[in-house]
Amino acid sequence: MEKRHRAVAAVAAGAVAVALGAGAARSCAGTSEPTAGSDPRDAGGSTAWVEVVPGTGSSGDAEEGGAGAAAEEATSCAAELESREWMGAEDASLRMTASGGRLVETDGTDTYTSSYVVTSDGDGSCGLAVTRADGTVVQATVTIEGEGDDERLTCEQLQTAFDWVPAPRDGEVRVTGVDDAYLSLVGGSEDALDLAVSLWASEHVPGASEAAFDGEVYLDTRTGSVTATFTCDDPGRTILSVTWADGAFSVTG
């Protein structure tokens, strides 16, 4: 029941929606080709498309996007910190991720999980108020220099290492453990489910290579929506909430 509550109460930090064409959930006597310039969503076949729904940022309204948002992202140390998994500069077995207010460090044996709030952010440096598992609050300063694979992150307030470099990206996140009973409730398209979960997790859960179906489903009989949870294999064991409604999957975590 706790997982169901978490799934229903999950707050969207950005979602990937994979919508199925009108014919994907029913048998069709025939298909028709869309006319030039028509919206593929109106086609009668089993066409699928991907729609990315931006999350709500803390620094302004969504309509202020465009060039302004791009400039903000380019100068955001916190966004770069959260964009990928990091490994120890001297020991690749040390890993660290920060995402959604949760900071996870592992030395290959022990895992240290803290919560954090971004207190300042700029080009190459940001401040975090980190609350460790024992309740200790630490004011941390993160500095990131360089670009791409040459980046180097330093933070003297982390618990396993002070110096970090980008960990290799492992590619797409695999979806596992899905059964026919669940698929029958969500239009029967495992490909669309895989795409939605993989796109979202690959972007938001650095270090994850797998998202396993937890085997529990919440069915809202009033709206017809179906919500299930998937657990990633990243060090923080991130739980994803996957909702199917109106022929589309949306993923949050």
VOVO-568374 format. One record per residue (C-alpha): residue number from 0; z, x negated, y. Coordinates in nm, 4 decimals, always signed. Layout:
REC|NUM|Z|X|Y
...
//
This chain:
REC|0|+0.0000|+0.0000|+0.0000
REC|1|+0.0742|-0.2903|+0.2350
REC|2|-0.2842|-0.4155|+0.2019
REC|3|-0.4128|-0.0675|+0.2795
REC|4|-0.2028|-0.0542|+0.5944
REC|5|-0.3322|-0.3938|+0.7030
REC|6|-0.6870|-0.2885|+0.6355
REC|7|-0.6598|+0.0303|+0.8408
REC|8|-0.4674|-0.1348|+1.1242
REC|9|-0.6936|-0.4395|+1.1556
REC|10|-0.8030|-0.5037|+1.5138
REC|11|-1.1645|-0.6028|+1.5598
REC|12|-1.2162|-0.9537|+1.6965
REC|13|-1.5914|-0.9079|+1.6739
REC|14|-1.7749|-0.7445|+1.3864
REC|15|-2.0942|-0.7837|+1.1919
REC|16|-2.2512|-0.4537|+1.0896
REC|17|-2.5171|-0.4288|+0.8213
REC|18|-2.6769|-0.0848|+0.8383
REC|19|-2.8843|+0.0630|+0.5601
REC|20|-3.2017|+0.2620|+0.6126
REC|21|-3.1864|+0.6337|+0.5482
REC|22|-3.3408|+0.5975|+0.2046
REC|23|-3.1046|+0.3266|+0.0732
REC|24|-2.8396|+0.5668|-0.0534
REC|25|-3.0701|+0.8259|-0.2082
REC|26|-3.3765|+0.8416|-0.4297
REC|27|-3.7035|+0.8741|-0.2439
REC|28|-4.0118|+1.0512|-0.3676
REC|29|-4.2193|+0.8202|-0.1530
REC|30|-4.2053|+0.5843|+0.1435
REC|31|-4.3799|+0.5872|+0.4757
REC|32|-4.4781|+0.2937|+0.6920
REC|33|-4.3214|+0.2873|+1.0403
REC|34|-4.5615|+0.3131|+1.3298
REC|35|-4.6048|+0.0278|+1.5755
REC|36|-4.3183|+0.0071|+1.8185
REC|37|-4.0983|+0.2477|+1.6223
REC|38|-3.7345|+0.1743|+1.5436
REC|39|-3.7046|+0.0574|+1.1807
REC|40|-3.3864|+0.2622|+1.1514
REC|41|-3.6045|+0.5765|+1.1534
REC|42|-3.8089|+0.4630|+0.8537
REC|43|-3.7624|+0.6493|+0.5267
REC|44|-3.7504|+0.3412|+0.3047
REC|45|-3.4626|+0.1194|+0.2046
REC|46|-3.4930|-0.1071|+0.5072
REC|47|-3.1758|-0.2930|+0.6090
REC|48|-3.0994|-0.4603|+0.9369
REC|49|-2.8153|-0.6624|+1.0870
REC|50|-2.6444|-0.5756|+1.4106
REC|51|-2.3936|-0.8108|+1.5725
REC|52|-2.1252|-0.6404|+1.7799
REC|53|-1.9579|-0.8848|+2.0210
REC|54|-1.5790|-0.8899|+2.0303
REC|55|-1.3731|-0.8236|+2.3406
REC|56|-1.2813|-1.1503|+2.5135
REC|57|-0.9603|-1.2119|+2.7017
REC|58|-1.1261|-1.3346|+3.0183
REC|59|-1.3368|-1.0392|+3.1257
REC|60|-1.5385|-0.7311|+3.0361
REC|61|-1.8300|-0.7415|+2.7963
REC|62|-2.0784|-0.6499|+3.0667
REC|63|-2.0105|-0.9801|+3.2383
REC|64|-2.2023|-1.1560|+2.9581
REC|65|-2.5356|-1.3302|+2.9948
REC|66|-2.5380|-1.6596|+3.1758
REC|67|-2.1739|-1.6265|+3.2837
REC|68|-2.0499|-1.5813|+2.9261
REC|69|-2.2632|-1.8698|+2.8060
REC|70|-2.1191|-2.0952|+3.0741
REC|71|-1.7657|-1.9909|+2.9808
REC|72|-1.8279|-2.0609|+2.6119
REC|73|-1.9748|-2.4015|+2.6921
REC|74|-1.6577|-2.5039|+2.8786
REC|75|-1.4027|-2.3496|+2.6415
REC|76|-1.1958|-2.5991|+2.4464
REC|77|-1.0145|-2.3142|+2.2684
REC|78|-1.3452|-2.1646|+2.1498
REC|79|-1.4528|-2.5019|+2.0100
REC|80|-1.1153|-2.5473|+1.8391
REC|81|-1.1539|-2.2089|+1.6691
REC|82|-1.5214|-2.2496|+1.5798
REC|83|-1.4841|-2.4682|+1.2724
REC|84|-1.2578|-2.6379|+1.0212
REC|85|-1.1169|-2.9821|+1.1103
REC|86|-1.0165|-3.2688|+0.8819
REC|87|-0.7988|-3.5719|+0.9361
REC|88|-0.9799|-3.8583|+1.1050
REC|89|-0.8226|-4.1047|+0.8602
REC|90|-0.7698|-3.8742|+0.5594
REC|91|-1.0249|-3.6073|+0.4639
REC|92|-0.7678|-3.4256|+0.2471
REC|93|-0.5930|-3.3109|+0.5659
REC|94|-0.7427|-2.9850|+0.6931
REC|95|-0.6716|-2.7661|+0.9933
REC|96|-0.8056|-2.4324|+1.1190
REC|97|-0.7142|-2.2178|+1.4187
REC|98|-0.8453|-1.8636|+1.4444
REC|99|-0.7213|-1.5226|+1.5530
REC|100|-0.3864|-1.6564|+1.6703
REC|101|-0.3087|-1.8296|+1.3407
REC|102|-0.2930|-2.2084|+1.3017
REC|103|-0.3064|-2.3452|+0.9469
REC|104|-0.2578|-2.7089|+0.8475
REC|105|-0.2658|-2.8453|+0.4931
REC|106|-0.2181|-3.1937|+0.3509
REC|107|-0.3683|-3.0997|+0.0157
REC|108|-0.0292|-3.0092|-0.1287
REC|109|+0.1715|-2.8224|+0.1340
REC|110|+0.0423|-2.5695|+0.3871
REC|111|+0.1975|-2.5133|+0.7295
REC|112|+0.1175|-2.1841|+0.9020
REC|113|+0.2000|-2.1168|+1.2676
REC|114|+0.1008|-1.8577|+1.5252
REC|115|-0.0326|-1.9528|+1.8663
REC|116|-0.1309|-1.8175|+2.2052
REC|117|-0.3813|-1.9914|+2.4324
REC|118|-0.1998|-2.0633|+2.7600
REC|119|-0.4747|-2.2597|+2.9348
REC|120|-0.8362|-2.3400|+2.8616
REC|121|-1.1024|-2.5626|+3.0092
REC|122|-1.3753|-2.8133|+2.9416
REC|123|-1.2353|-3.0540|+2.6820
REC|124|-0.8706|-2.9501|+2.6962
REC|125|-0.6592|-2.6423|+2.6283
REC|126|-0.2932|-2.5521|+2.6022
REC|127|-0.1322|-2.3591|+2.3157
REC|128|+0.2109|-2.2046|+2.2764
REC|129|+0.2665|-2.2632|+1.9035
REC|130|+0.5372|-2.0771|+1.7099
REC|131|+0.6113|-2.2516|+1.3813
REC|132|+0.7377|-2.0868|+1.0620
REC|133|+1.1006|-2.1686|+1.1459
REC|134|+1.0707|-2.0005|+1.4870
REC|135|+1.0393|-2.3219|+1.6864
REC|136|+0.8074|-2.2838|+1.9857
REC|137|+0.6044|-2.5919|+2.0810
REC|138|+0.3815|-2.6366|+2.3858
REC|139|+0.0758|-2.8126|+2.2484
REC|140|-0.2139|-2.9776|+2.4289
REC|141|-0.5469|-2.9987|+2.2459
REC|142|-0.8154|-3.2411|+2.3636
REC|143|-1.1709|-3.2413|+2.2279
REC|144|-1.4210|-3.5149|+2.3128
REC|145|-1.7785|-3.5771|+2.1998
REC|146|-2.0335|-3.3331|+2.0605
REC|147|-2.1375|-3.1990|+1.7222
REC|148|-2.0329|-3.4133|+1.4274
REC|149|-1.9198|-3.6838|+1.6710
REC|150|-1.6448|-3.4646|+1.8117
REC|151|-1.2856|-3.5826|+1.7946
REC|152|-0.9843|-3.3579|+1.8395
REC|153|-0.6423|-3.4914|+1.9299
REC|154|-0.3129|-3.3036|+1.9490
REC|155|+0.0238|-3.4766|+1.9198
REC|156|+0.2086|-3.1517|+1.8470
REC|157|+0.0406|-3.0762|+1.5116
REC|158|+0.2453|-3.1282|+1.1963
REC|159|+0.0179|-3.3146|+0.9545
REC|160|-0.1963|-3.5364|+1.1796
REC|161|-0.2714|-3.6069|+1.5449
REC|162|-0.6396|-3.7055|+1.5163
REC|163|-0.9079|-3.4795|+1.3710
REC|164|-1.2864|-3.4708|+1.3216
REC|165|-1.5144|-3.1802|+1.2218
REC|166|-1.5098|-3.1005|+0.8499
REC|167|-1.8506|-3.0607|+0.6836
REC|168|-1.9780|-2.7054|+0.6898
REC|169|-2.0066|-2.5667|+0.3379
REC|170|-2.2579|-2.2924|+0.4109
REC|171|-2.2358|-1.9239|+0.3327
REC|172|-1.9264|-1.7481|+0.2028
REC|173|-1.9681|-1.5945|-0.1430
REC|174|-1.8433|-1.2425|-0.2181
REC|175|-1.6822|-1.2100|-0.5624
REC|176|-1.5030|-0.9539|-0.7764
REC|177|-1.6980|-0.6482|-0.6583
REC|178|-1.7229|-0.3718|-0.9212
REC|179|-1.9501|-0.0718|-0.9702
REC|180|-1.6731|+0.1763|-0.8880
REC|181|-1.6428|+0.0347|-0.5367
REC|182|-2.0184|+0.0032|-0.4881
REC|183|-2.0646|+0.3700|-0.5798
REC|184|-1.8495|+0.4599|-0.2776
REC|185|-2.0456|+0.2455|-0.0309
REC|186|-2.4079|+0.3344|-0.0914
REC|187|-2.4561|+0.1066|-0.3920
REC|188|-2.5978|-0.1888|-0.1969
REC|189|-2.4215|-0.5098|-0.2964
REC|190|-2.6766|-0.7150|-0.1006
REC|191|-2.5811|-0.5446|+0.2278
REC|192|-2.2106|-0.5925|+0.1517
REC|193|-2.2652|-0.9619|+0.0713
REC|194|-2.4599|-1.0134|+0.3930
REC|195|-2.2004|-0.8442|+0.6146
REC|196|-1.9037|-1.0310|+0.4673
REC|197|-2.0851|-1.3650|+0.4499
REC|198|-2.2069|-1.3529|+0.8104
REC|199|-1.8671|-1.2613|+0.9523
REC|200|-1.6589|-1.4957|+0.7371
REC|201|-1.8923|-1.7919|+0.7844
REC|202|-1.8508|-1.7572|+1.1604
REC|203|-1.4823|-1.6637|+1.1861
REC|204|-1.3080|-1.8227|+0.8852
REC|205|-1.3829|-2.1955|+0.8881
REC|206|-1.3071|-2.3543|+0.5534
REC|207|-1.3715|-2.0430|+0.3443
REC|208|-1.6327|-2.0511|+0.0687
REC|209|-1.5374|-1.7299|-0.1109
REC|210|-1.4164|-1.3780|-0.0234
REC|211|-1.2726|-1.1981|-0.3274
REC|212|-1.2495|-0.8179|-0.3528
REC|213|-0.8816|-0.7196|-0.3803
REC|214|-0.9546|-0.4176|-0.5983
REC|215|-0.8023|-0.1626|-0.3606
REC|216|-0.9913|+0.0973|-0.1589
REC|217|-0.8773|+0.3330|+0.1167
REC|218|-1.0850|+0.6518|+0.1436
REC|219|-1.0609|+0.8577|+0.4624
REC|220|-1.1664|+1.2058|+0.3486
REC|221|-1.1903|+1.3329|+0.7071
REC|222|-1.4440|+1.0787|+0.8263
REC|223|-1.5931|+0.9766|+0.4933
REC|224|-1.5247|+0.6084|+0.5655
REC|225|-1.4298|+0.3652|+0.2896
REC|226|-1.2160|+0.0585|+0.3685
REC|227|-1.1455|-0.2306|+0.1324
REC|228|-0.9851|-0.5717|+0.1689
REC|229|-1.1193|-0.9118|+0.0661
REC|230|-0.9146|-1.2339|+0.0535
REC|231|-1.0804|-1.5611|+0.1547
REC|232|-1.0064|-1.8937|-0.0144
REC|233|-0.9362|-2.0811|+0.3108
REC|234|-0.5935|-2.2486|+0.3431
REC|235|-0.4552|-1.9505|+0.5342
REC|236|-0.5792|-1.6968|+0.2735
REC|237|-0.7413|-1.4849|+0.5463
REC|238|-0.7680|-1.1144|+0.4642
REC|239|-1.0844|-0.9330|+0.5714
REC|240|-1.1046|-0.5582|+0.6260
REC|241|-1.4463|-0.4177|+0.5304
REC|242|-1.5247|-0.0597|+0.6345
REC|243|-1.8274|+0.1411|+0.5264
REC|244|-1.9138|+0.4428|+0.7422
REC|245|-2.2346|+0.6196|+0.8381
REC|246|-2.4428|+0.3828|+0.6248
REC|247|-2.3078|+0.0610|+0.7810
REC|248|-2.0601|-0.2094|+0.6895
REC|249|-1.8280|-0.3491|+0.9574
REC|250|-1.6046|-0.6505|+0.8972
REC|251|-1.2891|-0.7544|+1.0820
REC|252|-1.0113|-1.0008|+1.0095
//
